[in-house]
Amino acid sequence: MYEDRVKLYKKISKLRNSYVITYVTSTRTNMELDISKDIINFFPDHLDNITKKTKRISLILHTNGGDILAGWTIVNLIRMYCDYLEVIIPSRALSTGTLISLGADNIVMTKQAILGPIDPSVTTSYNQKEDNKLLPISVEDLDAYFKLAKEVIGDDVNNNDIFLNFSRVVHPLAIGKVKKTKDQIRMLATRLLKIHTSNDETIERITNFLCSDSGSHDYTINRKEAKNLGLPIEFPDENLYNIIKLLYNDFCSELMLSTPFYSDIESNTNTSDSFIRIKGILETIETGSDKYIYSGKSTLCNGIKNEIIEKMFWERT
């Protein structure tokens, strides 16, 4: 709980001589939370409690990712309050979480911590549907299609024919959005890296790998590989590692990250169960804890379970 984590934040603050802020989005199965723009208004409440621009901020980050522009805004907002930003990753900072990390002067990764590619999928109203749900288009899958077509057909292939055939299946405006997103991701990653890295060769190597060369959005990058890529990775010593692990175990317990959501509401009869779950945490020692609350009702009727969402909101607890 927050009161227990405060004690650990104070230890990290003393060790790192920094202002500590934690941002966690749920990675719990069936209860995930994406990084989104709605959190941005909550960051200033925590950062404004820094009486003057601090030399160092330690952002403890755990997420599967989310909106890339929200991530871009978050890292630039935090940097307005400090001279030096480090990201501490207890377990994972994937996709947009990795993008945020690119804007840090230092990235502390535990043995189990992972980063990931920053080539998200794009969903627009023009996407194809399956079971009445819009199908996302992977930014890199689009490139892979054209590369495969050329490899299979060879020199006889006409690029115009490939594109025209593809656009008959996928709406041209959806394809355009994929292209725009791809260029935007590379631009954002480059600009964030240039905050603390002047080596153009290193920047190009990192962006190429994270934006395309990793081969799959599911690819995971451990701290050794991240360091070899040229990212500013720090391996925590035993003391810091133990504190980070205790922190992770605490918010893992509060958000029930290890337990799939569907297994915690069980009913064998025609009953109705209300539930309240926490899907996100943003907190500091000075300001307190903001939590994303998800409340609803699970009903079971004739053996069929239905979930009714009642409220989803951030609130100060």
Secondary structure, DSSP 4 states (H G I P E B T S, - for coil): -HHHHHHHHHHHHHHHTSEEEEEEE---TT----B-GGGGGGHHHHHTTSSS-EEEEEEEEEB--B-HHHHHHHHHHHHTTEEEEEEEESSEE-THHHHHHHT-SEEEE-TT-EE-----EE--TTS-EETTEEPPEEHHHHHHHHHHHHHHHGGG--HHHHHHHHHHHS-HHHHHHHHHHHHHHHHHHHHHHTTT---HHHHHHHHHIIIIIT--TT--B-HHHHHHHT--EE---HHHHHHHHHHHHHHHHHTTTTS-GGGSS--SSS-EEEEEEEEEEEEETTTEEEEEEEEEEEEEETTEEEEEEEEEEEEE-
